[in-house]
Amino acid sequence: MDLYKDEVAFWDGVVLNYIYSNFSALTSPQEYVNVANLADKMVLERRKRDVIEESDVAAN
C-alpha cells in the first residue's frame, strides 16, 4: 500500500504532538514505537471510510 506525502506529514504531526504533550526524557523507546504503530493503524482505518465531497452533501 502506498503512503502519500500528505498522510506522512499529517500523522507525523499527530505523533509529535502526542509525544510532546505526554512523554518525557524518561519515556522508554518502546513507547515511541507504540505511538507510531497507532498512527499507522489510524491511517489504515481512515482509508476504509468513504470520502464525501462537500458538493455531494449540498446536492442532497
PDB file with SEQRES, HELIX, SHEET and CRYST1 records, atoms N, CA, C and O in Angstrom:
SEQRES   1 A   60  MET ASP LEU TYR LYS ASP GLU VAL ALA PHE TRP ASP GLY          
SEQRES   2 A   60  VAL VAL LEU ASN TYR ILE TYR SER ASN PHE SER ALA LEU          
SEQRES   3 A   60  THR SER PRO GLN GLU TYR VAL ASN VAL ALA ASN LEU ALA          
SEQRES   4 A   60  ASP LYS MET VAL LEU GLU ARG ARG LYS ARG ASP VAL ILE          
SEQRES   5 A   60  GLU GLU SER ASP VAL ALA ALA ASN                              
HELIX    1 AA1 LYS A    5  ASN A   22  1                                  18    
HELIX    2 AA2 PRO A   29  ARG A   47  1                                  19    
HELIX    3 AA3 GLU A   54  ALA A   59  1                                   6    
CRYST1    1.000    1.000    1.000  90.00  90.00  90.00 P 1           1          
ATOM      1  N   MET A   1       0.843  -1.175   0.000  1.00  0.00           N  
ATOM      2  CA  MET A   1       0.000   0.000   0.000  1.00  0.00           C  
ATOM      3  C   MET A   1       0.889   1.240   0.000  1.00  0.00           C  
ATOM      4  O   MET A   1       1.885   1.304   0.721  1.00  0.00           O  
ATOM      5  N   ASP A   2       0.522   2.208  -0.807  1.00  0.00           N  
ATOM      6  CA  ASP A   2       1.267   3.457  -0.866  1.00  0.00           C  
ATOM      7  C   ASP A   2       0.922   4.324   0.340  1.00  0.00           C  
ATOM      8  O   ASP A   2      -0.198   4.282   0.850  1.00  0.00           O  
ATOM      9  N   LEU A   3       1.870   5.087   0.776  1.00  0.00           N  
ATOM     10  CA  LEU A   3       1.645   6.075   1.823  1.00  0.00           C  
ATOM     11  C   LEU A   3       1.910   7.425   1.192  1.00  0.00           C  
ATOM     12  O   LEU A   3       3.022   7.691   0.735  1.00  0.00           O  
ATOM     13  N   TYR A   4       0.910   8.270   1.161  1.00  0.00           N  
ATOM     14  CA  TYR A   4       1.011   9.555   0.478  1.00  0.00           C  
ATOM     15  C   TYR A   4       1.694  10.596   1.356  1.00  0.00           C  
ATOM     16  O   TYR A   4       1.628  10.526   2.584  1.00  0.00           O  
ATOM     17  N   LYS A   5       2.351  11.562   0.717  1.00  0.00           N  
ATOM     18  CA  LYS A   5       3.110  12.571   1.451  1.00  0.00           C  
ATOM     19  C   LYS A   5       2.248  13.343   2.444  1.00  0.00           C  
ATOM     20  O   LYS A   5       2.697  13.646   3.549  1.00  0.00           O  
ATOM     21  N   ASP A   6       1.016  13.663   2.060  1.00  0.00           N  
ATOM     22  CA  ASP A   6       0.162  14.399   2.989  1.00  0.00           C  
ATOM     23  C   ASP A   6      -0.179  13.561   4.213  1.00  0.00           C  
ATOM     24  O   ASP A   6      -0.320  14.096   5.313  1.00  0.00           O  
ATOM     25  N   GLU A   7      -0.311  12.253   4.029  1.00  0.00           N  
ATOM     26  CA  GLU A   7      -0.562  11.373   5.170  1.00  0.00           C  
ATOM     27  C   GLU A   7       0.652  11.320   6.082  1.00  0.00           C  
ATOM     28  O   GLU A   7       0.517  11.353   7.305  1.00  0.00           O  
ATOM     29  N   VAL A   8       1.821  11.238   5.497  1.00  0.00           N  
ATOM     30  CA  VAL A   8       3.048  11.199   6.300  1.00  0.00           C  
ATOM     31  C   VAL A   8       3.149  12.467   7.136  1.00  0.00           C  
ATOM     32  O   VAL A   8       3.400  12.402   8.340  1.00  0.00           O  
ATOM     33  N   ALA A   9       2.954  13.614   6.505  1.00  0.00           N  
ATOM     34  CA  ALA A   9       3.064  14.882   7.223  1.00  0.00           C  
ATOM     35  C   ALA A   9       2.008  14.988   8.317  1.00  0.00           C  
ATOM     36  O   ALA A   9       2.314  15.402   9.435  1.00  0.00           O  
ATOM     37  N   PHE A  10       0.771  14.618   8.005  1.00  0.00           N  
ATOM     38  CA  PHE A  10      -0.305  14.718   8.986  1.00  0.00           C  
ATOM     39  C   PHE A  10      -0.034  13.824  10.186  1.00  0.00           C  
ATOM     40  O   PHE A  10      -0.079  14.283  11.327  1.00  0.00           O  
ATOM     41  N   TRP A  11       0.247  12.554   9.937  1.00  0.00           N  
ATOM     42  CA  TRP A  11       0.419  11.626  11.052  1.00  0.00           C  
ATOM     43  C   TRP A  11       1.721  11.839  11.792  1.00  0.00           C  
ATOM     44  O   TRP A  11       1.794  11.564  12.989  1.00  0.00           O  
ATOM     45  N   ASP A  12       2.758  12.325  11.112  1.00  0.00           N  
ATOM     46  CA  ASP A  12       3.966  12.713  11.836  1.00  0.00           C  
ATOM     47  C   ASP A  12       3.641  13.823  12.825  1.00  0.00           C  
ATOM     48  O   ASP A  12       4.134  13.824  13.953  1.00  0.00           O  
ATOM     49  N   GLY A  13       2.805  14.771  12.393  1.00  0.00           N  
ATOM     50  CA  GLY A  13       2.391  15.846  13.286  1.00  0.00           C  
ATOM     51  C   GLY A  13       1.593  15.336  14.463  1.00  0.00           C  
ATOM     52  O   GLY A  13       1.795  15.784  15.592  1.00  0.00           O  
ATOM     53  N   VAL A  14       0.684  14.401  14.217  1.00  0.00           N  
ATOM     54  CA  VAL A  14      -0.113  13.815  15.299  1.00  0.00           C  
ATOM     55  C   VAL A  14       0.798  13.118  16.308  1.00  0.00           C  
ATOM     56  O   VAL A  14       0.664  13.314  17.515  1.00  0.00           O  
ATOM     57  N   VAL A  15       1.706  12.318  15.812  1.00  0.00           N  
ATOM     58  CA  VAL A  15       2.623  11.591  16.697  1.00  0.00           C  
ATOM     59  C   VAL A  15       3.495  12.559  17.483  1.00  0.00           C  
ATOM     60  O   VAL A  15       3.666  12.397  18.691  1.00  0.00           O  
ATOM     61  N   LEU A  16       4.044  13.557  16.816  1.00  0.00           N  
ATOM     62  CA  LEU A  16       4.904  14.511  17.518  1.00  0.00           C  
ATOM     63  C   LEU A  16       4.136  15.293  18.578  1.00  0.00           C  
ATOM     64  O   LEU A  16       4.647  15.494  19.680  1.00  0.00           O  
ATOM     65  N   ASN A  17       2.925  15.737  18.270  1.00  0.00           N  
ATOM     66  CA  ASN A  17       2.126  16.457  19.272  1.00  0.00           C  
ATOM     67  C   ASN A  17       1.825  15.573  20.466  1.00  0.00           C  
ATOM     68  O   ASN A  17       1.866  16.033  21.607  1.00  0.00           O  
ATOM     69  N   TYR A  18       1.525  14.313  20.213  1.00  0.00           N  
ATOM     70  CA  TYR A  18       1.249  13.378  21.304  1.00  0.00           C  
ATOM     71  C   TYR A  18       2.494  13.176  22.161  1.00  0.00           C  
ATOM     72  O   TYR A  18       2.425  13.194  23.389  1.00  0.00           O  
ATOM     73  N   ILE A  19       3.615  12.986  21.506  1.00  0.00           N  
ATOM     74  CA  ILE A  19       4.864  12.768  22.249  1.00  0.00           C  
ATOM     75  C   ILE A  19       5.209  13.997  23.084  1.00  0.00           C  
ATOM     76  O   ILE A  19       5.546  13.871  24.261  1.00  0.00           O  
ATOM     77  N   TYR A  20       5.126  15.186  22.482  1.00  0.00           N  
ATOM     78  CA  TYR A  20       5.466  16.407  23.212  1.00  0.00           C  
ATOM     79  C   TYR A  20       4.578  16.617  24.424  1.00  0.00           C  
ATOM     80  O   TYR A  20       5.043  17.111  25.452  1.00  0.00           O  
ATOM     81  N   SER A  21       3.315  16.251  24.322  1.00  0.00           N  
ATOM     82  CA  SER A  21       2.410  16.517  25.428  1.00  0.00           C  
ATOM     83  C   SER A  21       2.349  15.393  26.462  1.00  0.00           C  
ATOM     84  O   SER A  21       1.849  15.615  27.565  1.00  0.00           O  
ATOM     85  N   ASN A  22       2.840  14.199  26.141  1.00  0.00           N  
ATOM     86  CA  ASN A  22       2.662  13.068  27.054  1.00  0.00           C  
ATOM     87  C   ASN A  22       3.940  12.370  27.503  1.00  0.00           C  
ATOM     88  O   ASN A  22       3.891  11.525  28.396  1.00  0.00           O  
ATOM     89  N   PHE A  23       5.046  12.691  26.925  1.00  0.00           N  
ATOM     90  CA  PHE A  23       6.254  11.937  27.246  1.00  0.00           C  
ATOM     91  C   PHE A  23       7.352  12.834  27.796  1.00  0.00           C  
ATOM     92  O   PHE A  23       7.316  14.056  27.654  1.00  0.00           O  
ATOM     93  N   SER A  24       8.319  12.198  28.422  1.00  0.00           N  
ATOM     94  CA  SER A  24       9.462  12.914  28.987  1.00  0.00           C  
ATOM     95  C   SER A  24      10.744  12.192  28.593  1.00  0.00           C  
ATOM     96  O   SER A  24      10.724  11.223  27.835  1.00  0.00           O  
ATOM     97  N   ALA A  25      11.849  12.681  29.120  1.00  0.00           N  
ATOM     98  CA  ALA A  25      13.148  12.059  28.838  1.00  0.00           C  
ATOM     99  C   ALA A  25      13.228  10.649  29.409  1.00  0.00           C  
ATOM    100  O   ALA A  25      14.082   9.863  28.999  1.00  0.00           O  
ATOM    101  N   LEU A  26      12.367  10.329  30.331  1.00  0.00           N  
ATOM    102  CA  LEU A  26      12.383   9.008  30.965  1.00  0.00           C  
ATOM    103  C   LEU A  26      11.523   7.988  30.225  1.00  0.00           C  
ATOM    104  O   LEU A  26      11.481   6.820  30.613  1.00  0.00           O  
ATOM    105  N   THR A  27      10.846   8.410  29.175  1.00  0.00           N  
ATOM    106  CA  THR A  27       9.981   7.507  28.418  1.00  0.00           C  
ATOM    107  C   THR A  27      10.821   6.479  27.673  1.00  0.00           C  
ATOM    108  O   THR A  27      11.843   6.812  27.072  1.00  0.00           O  
ATOM    109  N   SER A  28      10.382   5.235  27.720  1.00  0.00           N  
ATOM    110  CA  SER A  28      11.144   4.179  27.045  1.00  0.00           C  
ATOM    111  C   SER A  28      10.971   4.296  25.529  1.00  0.00           C  
ATOM    112  O   SER A  28       9.925   4.743  25.058  1.00  0.00           O  
ATOM    113  N   PRO A  29      11.986   3.900  24.771  1.00  0.00           N  
ATOM    114  CA  PRO A  29      11.889   3.941  23.308  1.00  0.00           C  
ATOM    115  C   PRO A  29      10.711   3.131  22.765  1.00  0.00           C  
ATOM    116  O   PRO A  29      10.168   3.465  21.713  1.00  0.00           O  
ATOM    117  N   GLN A  30      10.312   2.072  23.470  1.00  0.00           N  
ATOM    118  CA  GLN A  30       9.192   1.252  23.017  1.00  0.00           C  
ATOM    119  C   GLN A  30       7.898   2.057  22.971  1.00  0.00           C  
ATOM    120  O   GLN A  30       7.049   1.810  22.115  1.00  0.00           O  
ATOM    121  N   GLU A  31       7.736   3.008  23.873  1.00  0.00           N  
ATOM    122  CA  GLU A  31       6.537   3.845  23.873  1.00  0.00           C  
ATOM    123  C   GLU A  31       6.441   4.665  22.590  1.00  0.00           C  
ATOM    124  O   GLU A  31       5.347   4.865  22.063  1.00  0.00           O  
ATOM    125  N   TYR A  32       7.576   5.140  22.087  1.00  0.00           N  
ATOM    126  CA  TYR A  32       7.583   5.879  20.828  1.00  0.00           C  
ATOM    127  C   TYR A  32       7.183   4.971  19.670  1.00  0.00           C  
ATOM    128  O   TYR A  32       6.456   5.393  18.770  1.00  0.00           O  
ATOM    129  N   VAL A  33       7.649   3.747  19.690  1.00  0.00           N  
ATOM    130  CA  VAL A  33       7.280   2.766  18.663  1.00  0.00           C  
ATOM    131  C   VAL A  33       5.781   2.497  18.728  1.00  0.00           C  
ATOM    132  O   VAL A  33       5.125   2.403  17.691  1.00  0.00           O  
ATOM    133  N   ASN A  34       5.237   2.372  19.924  1.00  0.00           N  
ATOM    134  CA  ASN A  34       3.804   2.125  20.085  1.00  0.00           C  
ATOM    135  C   ASN A  34       2.966   3.256  19.506  1.00  0.00           C  
ATOM    136  O   ASN A  34       1.946   3.010  18.862  1.00  0.00           O  
ATOM    137  N   VAL A  35       3.392   4.495  19.734  1.00  0.00           N  
ATOM    138  CA  VAL A  35       2.651   5.644  19.208  1.00  0.00           C  
ATOM    139  C   VAL A  35       2.712   5.655  17.683  1.00  0.00           C  
ATOM    140  O   VAL A  35       1.704   5.928  17.031  1.00  0.00           O  
ATOM    141  N   ALA A  36       3.857   5.368  17.115  1.00  0.00           N  
ATOM    142  CA  ALA A  36       3.998   5.326  15.658  1.00  0.00           C  
ATOM    143  C   ALA A  36       3.132   4.214  15.065  1.00  0.00           C  
ATOM    144  O   ALA A  36       2.511   4.408  14.020  1.00  0.00           O  
ATOM    145  N   ASN A  37       3.084   3.066  15.713  1.00  0.00           N  
ATOM    146  CA  ASN A  37       2.233   1.964  15.243  1.00  0.00           C  
ATOM    147  C   ASN A  37       0.754   2.343  15.309  1.00  0.00           C  
ATOM    148  O   ASN A  37      -0.019   1.987  14.419  1.00  0.00           O  
ATOM    149  N   LEU A  38       0.364   3.054  16.346  1.00  0.00           N  
ATOM    150  CA  LEU A  38      -1.019   3.513  16.456  1.00  0.00           C  
ATOM    151  C   LEU A  38      -1.360   4.465  15.304  1.00  0.00           C  
ATOM    152  O   LEU A  38      -2.449   4.381  14.736  1.00  0.00           O  
ATOM    153  N   ALA A  39      -0.453   5.353  14.961  1.00  0.00           N  
ATOM    154  CA  ALA A  39      -0.679   6.261  13.834  1.00  0.00           C  
ATOM    155  C   ALA A  39      -0.846   5.479  12.536  1.00  0.00           C  
ATOM    156  O   ALA A  39      -1.700   5.818  11.716  1.00  0.00           O  
ATOM    157  N   ASP A  40      -0.046   4.445  12.342  1.00  0.00           N  
ATOM    158  CA  ASP A  40      -0.181   3.601  11.146  1.00  0.00           C  
ATOM    159  C   ASP A  40      -1.558   2.957  11.084  1.00  0.00           C  
ATOM    160  O   ASP A  40      -2.179   2.904  10.023  1.00  0.00           O  
ATOM    161  N   LYS A  41      -2.030   2.467  12.224  1.00  0.00           N  
ATOM    162  CA  LYS A  41      -3.355   1.842  12.274  1.00  0.00           C  
ATOM    163  C   LYS A  41      -4.453   2.858  11.968  1.00  0.00           C  
ATOM    164  O   LYS A  41      -5.443   2.524  11.318  1.00  0.00           O  
ATOM    165  N   MET A  42      -4.283   4.089  12.432  1.00  0.00           N  
ATOM    166  CA  MET A  42      -5.279   5.120  12.153  1.00  0.00           C  
ATOM    167  C   MET A  42      -5.341   5.440  10.666  1.00  0.00           C  
ATOM    168  O   MET A  42      -6.424   5.675  10.129  1.00  0.00           O  
ATOM    169  N   VAL A  43      -4.193   5.451   9.994  1.00  0.00           N  
ATOM    170  CA  VAL A  43      -4.179   5.682   8.548  1.00  0.00           C  
ATOM    171  C   VAL A  43      -4.968   4.585   7.850  1.00  0.00           C  
ATOM    172  O   VAL A  43      -5.782   4.872   6.972  1.00  0.00           O  
ATOM    173  N   LEU A  44      -4.738   3.340   8.228  1.00  0.00           N  
ATOM    174  CA  LEU A  44      -5.440   2.223   7.589  1.00  0.00           C  
ATOM    175  C   LEU A  44      -6.939   2.292   7.837  1.00  0.00           C  
ATOM    176  O   LEU A  44      -7.724   2.021   6.928  1.00  0.00           O  
ATOM    177  N   GLU A  45      -7.349   2.647   9.043  1.00  0.00           N  
ATOM    178  CA  GLU A  45      -8.776   2.756   9.346  1.00  0.00           C  
ATOM    179  C   GLU A  45      -9.418   3.899   8.573  1.00  0.00           C  
ATOM    180  O   GLU A  45     -10.544   3.765   8.094  1.00  0.00           O  
ATOM    181  N   ARG A  46      -8.718   5.017   8.446  1.00  0.00           N  
ATOM    182  CA  ARG A  46      -9.258   6.153   7.716  1.00  0.00           C  
ATOM    183  C   ARG A  46      -9.475   5.805   6.257  1.00  0.00           C  
ATOM    184  O   ARG A  46     -10.453   6.246   5.653  1.00  0.00           O  
ATOM    185  N   ARG A  47      -8.580   5.022   5.686  1.00  0.00           N  
ATOM    186  CA  ARG A  47      -8.695   4.647   4.278  1.00  0.00           C  
ATOM    187  C   ARG A  47      -9.911   3.762   4.015  1.00  0.00           C  
ATOM    188  O   ARG A  47     -10.366   3.675   2.874  1.00  0.00           O  
ATOM    189  N   LYS A  48     -10.438   3.115   5.028  1.00  0.00           N  
ATOM    190  CA  LYS A  48     -11.615   2.263   4.865  1.00  0.00           C  
ATOM    191  C   LYS A  48     -12.889   3.086   4.736  1.00  0.00           C  
ATOM    192  O   LYS A  48     -13.911   2.570   4.283  1.00  0.00           O  
ATOM    193  N   ARG A  49     -12.846   4.345   5.122  1.00  0.00           N  
ATOM    194  CA  ARG A  49     -14.037   5.196   5.115  1.00  0.00           C  
ATOM    195  C   ARG A  49     -14.198   5.879   3.769  1.00  0.00           C  
ATOM    196  O   ARG A  49     -13.217   6.212   3.103  1.00  0.00           O  
ATOM    197  N   ASP A  50     -15.448   6.083   3.378  1.00  0.00           N  
ATOM    198  CA  ASP A  50     -15.736   6.812   2.151  1.00  0.00           C  
ATOM    199  C   ASP A  50     -15.475   8.294   2.371  1.00  0.00           C  
ATOM    200  O   ASP A  50     -15.708   8.832   3.453  1.00  0.00           O  
ATOM    201  N   VAL A  51     -14.992   8.935   1.330  1.00  0.00           N  
ATOM    202  CA  VAL A  51     -14.793  10.379   1.370  1.00  0.00           C  
ATOM    203  C   VAL A  51     -15.995  11.034   0.712  1.00  0.00           C  
ATOM    204  O   VAL A  51     -16.343  10.714  -0.425  1.00  0.00           O  
ATOM    205  N   ILE A  52     -16.618  11.940   1.422  1.00  0.00           N  
ATOM    206  CA  ILE A  52     -17.779  12.639   0.897  1.00  0.00           C  
ATOM    207  C   ILE A  52     -17.362  14.066   0.591  1.00  0.00           C  
ATOM    208  O   ILE A  52     -16.909  14.797   1.472  1.00  0.00           O  
ATOM    209  N   GLU A  53     -17.518  14.450  -0.662  1.00  0.00           N  
ATOM    210  CA  GLU A  53     -17.186  15.804  -1.077  1.00  0.00           C  
ATOM    211  C   GLU A  53     -18.277  16.755  -0.605  1.00  0.00           C  
ATOM    212  O   GLU A  53     -19.438  16.359  -0.508  1.00  0.00           O  
ATOM    213  N   GLU A  54     -17.923  18.000  -0.309  1.00  0.00           N  
ATOM    214  CA  GLU A  54     -18.913  18.974   0.139  1.00  0.00           C  
ATOM    215  C   GLU A  54     -19.991  19.195  -0.906  1.00  0.00           C  
ATOM    216  O   GLU A  54     -21.148  19.418  -0.552  1.00  0.00           O  
ATOM    217  N   SER A  55     -19.641  19.138  -2.184  1.00  0.00           N  
ATOM    218  CA  SER A  55     -20.629  19.330  -3.235  1.00  0.00           C  
ATOM    219  C   SER A  55     -21.665  18.195  -3.221  1.00  0.00           C  
ATOM    220  O   SER A  55     -22.829  18.418  -3.555  1.00  0.00           O  
ATOM    221  N   ASP A  56     -21.248  16.981  -2.836  1.00  0.00           N  
ATOM    222  CA  ASP A  56     -22.171  15.859  -2.720  1.00  0.00           C  
ATOM    223  C   ASP A  56     -23.168  16.080  -1.585  1.00  0.00           C  
ATOM    224  O   ASP A  56     -24.344  15.741  -1.719  1.00  0.00           O  
ATOM    225  N   VAL A  57     -22.714  16.636  -0.489  1.00  0.00           N  
ATOM    226  CA  VAL A  57     -23.565  16.883   0.670  1.00  0.00           C  
ATOM    227  C   VAL A  57     -24.578  17.973   0.329  1.00  0.00           C  
ATOM    228  O   VAL A  57     -25.752  17.868   0.684  1.00  0.00           O  
ATOM    229  N   ALA A  58     -24.121  19.020  -0.361  1.00  0.00           N  
ATOM    230  CA  ALA A  58     -25.006  20.131  -0.698  1.00  0.00           C  
ATOM    231  C   ALA A  58     -26.092  19.698  -1.688  1.00  0.00           C  
ATOM    232  O   ALA A  58     -27.192  20.249  -1.671  1.00  0.00           O  
ATOM    233  N   ALA A  59     -25.800  18.729  -2.538  1.00  0.00           N  
ATOM    234  CA  ALA A  59     -26.757  18.271  -3.537  1.00  0.00           C  
ATOM    235  C   ALA A  59     -27.901  17.496  -2.896  1.00  0.00           C  
ATOM    236  O   ALA A  59     -28.997  17.441  -3.455  1.00  0.00           O  
ATOM    237  N   ASN A  60     -27.664  16.898  -1.734  1.00  0.00           N  
ATOM    238  CA  ASN A  60     -28.704  16.109  -1.068  1.00  0.00           C  
ATOM    239  C   ASN A  60     -29.543  17.032  -0.294  1.00  0.00           C  
ATOM    240  O   ASN A  60     -30.494  16.602   0.358  1.00  0.00           O  
TER     241      ASN A  60                                                      
END                                                                             
